[in-house]
Amino acid sequence: MRTLILGGGISGHTAGTLLKKYVKNKHEVVVITPNSHWNWIPSNIWVGVGAMKPSQVTFALKPVYDKLGIRYIQAKAISIHPEGGTHRNKPYVTIEYVAGEKQGKSEEIEYDFCVNATGPKLNFDATPGLSPQFGNSLSVCTYSHAEEAGKKLKEVIQRMKSGETLNFVIGTGHGMCTCQGAAFEYLFNVDYELRKAGVRDRARLLWISNEYELGDFGMGGMHLEQGGYITSSKIFAESLFAERDIQWKTRAHVTKVEKGSIHYVTLEGESGFVRSDFAMLIPPFSGVGLKAYSRSGQDITETLFAPNGMMKVDANYQAKPFEQWMPEDWPRTYQSPSYQNLFAIGIAFAPPHPISKVMKTEEGVQISSTPPRTGMPSATMGRAVARSIADMILKGKPSPSHTASMAEMGAACVASAGKGLFDGTAVSMTVYPVVPDYKKYPKFGRSLRYTTGEIGLAGHWIKLLLHYLFLYKAKTKPGWWAIPE
């Protein structure tokens, strides 16, 4: 028997390594990914300011998989054939090799179970001029993008030391972006590096975001109880921005990025542009473009995938008003409703709806955050699906035995605000549950006991510790499997 893991990122790597640990040599595990290296993406923001090198946030996948007995194929998945084909009885995936002697060639690989963990396509094309290839805006979504951003930051710091005053614009590059947290971290790390270089007085920093208000982060914001007072993440974030002298423009959809200027429209109908000498705008995400075909060769992509290219799983995709969205809408097992041996995890699964309320302009342009599901939630899904598949293989379980609903799980996040051993800071946050449950927590949708947030040097030390801890875990060093997600 064989399980294919499509993708070697946080969710796919977690699922693949744990599944192999559970099934040992009784079952073949194959990881198919176009990437030769694993990347601890949360630390890319440090690469993006020159505080780390790409080699410090990556490692080669093949030696790790060889050690565990996992078959590693450097290729990209092109299509899924969950019913097999006229020439094959078993389901299979068509792949295309991206390296080595077989580069450019296609192959069909059969499976008994398949986990789609392909992650997102960085959809730079959704906003004209947004892609780093045009030179108008940078990115920290990959370690190579982040390395280029770090080089550019050093260049503009030298210009500022020569007397120039420059405009920095950091945030989201489209009205339907997620991952505001990564842009938030980069913004404050840039602020820190400019202060360290002694040129902060020559910089104007602007945060531009599709969030309805600061502190939304695609989760509808959150509330914190500190010192007997309940504070919203909006107030928490606004205080931090004011303290660091950073301006902000929210409810904004970037329509075009040009050299030196970023054009936008807002929910209120305002349109305009801001000057930019240095920009880092996160792109929107979409599915990677996997196709699906029936046994007869009929295209069933629309059956398996949502319009955004992400895979449908055991969620309630019925369209309904915001007030009727329920925690029960969210998937628990990540199993395809059409095929019991097919799963999707991480950013590859289609959320049933956003967490933040969908907002649109009068012209129908959506400007609202889409759900975050990177990091801890992605890894938690990977572990749950690995355990379910192992039980189905080893114990003959007829259905998934483990769950990981975002409406039932908490998440912890440590957002860097400057990498300094003695003067660095980070925002340490926990949220429970990720998807609000207003039946259980009528007032705020979340537990005030388990939803927390504070900023300080200790947070930076935790962020740095987690960097090394999760690289250790991903490299499957001794005891790796005992380290929680």
FENMOPE-V277399 format. One record per run of one state. SS is the DSSP state (@ for helix, = for strand, . for the rest). FROM is the first residue (numbers start at 0). TO is the last residue. If there is no record, write none. Layout:
# FENMOPE-V277399
ss = {SS & SS}
from = {FROM & FROM}
to = {TO & TO}
This chain:
# FENMOPE-V277399
ss = {. & = & . & @ & . & = & . & = & . & @ & . & @ & . & = & @ & . & = & . & = & . & = & . & = & . & = & . & = & . & = & @ & . & = & . & @ & . & = & . & @ & . & = & . & @ & . & @ & = & . & = & . & = & @ & . & = & . & = & . & = & . & = & . & = & . & = & . & = & . & = & . & @ & = & . & = & . & @ & . & @ & . & = & . & = & . & @ & = & . & = & . & = & . & @ & . & = & . & = & . & = & @ & . & @ & .}
from = {0 & 1 & 6 & 9 & 26 & 27 & 33 & 36 & 39 & 40 & 47 & 53 & 56 & 57 & 60 & 68 & 70 & 81 & 84 & 85 & 87 & 88 & 91 & 97 & 105 & 110 & 112 & 116 & 120 & 123 & 126 & 127 & 128 & 131 & 134 & 137 & 138 & 142 & 161 & 165 & 172 & 179 & 196 & 199 & 202 & 208 & 222 & 226 & 228 & 232 & 243 & 246 & 249 & 251 & 258 & 260 & 266 & 270 & 275 & 277 & 282 & 283 & 286 & 290 & 293 & 298 & 299 & 300 & 304 & 305 & 310 & 311 & 321 & 324 & 326 & 329 & 334 & 335 & 341 & 344 & 345 & 348 & 349 & 359 & 360 & 365 & 366 & 375 & 394 & 409 & 416 & 425 & 432 & 451 & 456 & 474 & 479 & 482}
to = {0 & 5 & 8 & 25 & 26 & 32 & 35 & 38 & 39 & 46 & 52 & 55 & 56 & 59 & 67 & 69 & 80 & 83 & 84 & 86 & 87 & 90 & 96 & 104 & 109 & 111 & 115 & 119 & 122 & 125 & 126 & 127 & 130 & 133 & 136 & 137 & 141 & 160 & 164 & 171 & 178 & 195 & 198 & 201 & 207 & 221 & 225 & 227 & 231 & 242 & 245 & 248 & 250 & 257 & 259 & 265 & 269 & 274 & 276 & 281 & 282 & 285 & 289 & 292 & 297 & 298 & 299 & 303 & 304 & 309 & 310 & 320 & 323 & 325 & 328 & 333 & 334 & 340 & 343 & 344 & 347 & 348 & 358 & 359 & 364 & 365 & 374 & 393 & 408 & 415 & 424 & 431 & 450 & 455 & 473 & 478 & 481 & 484}
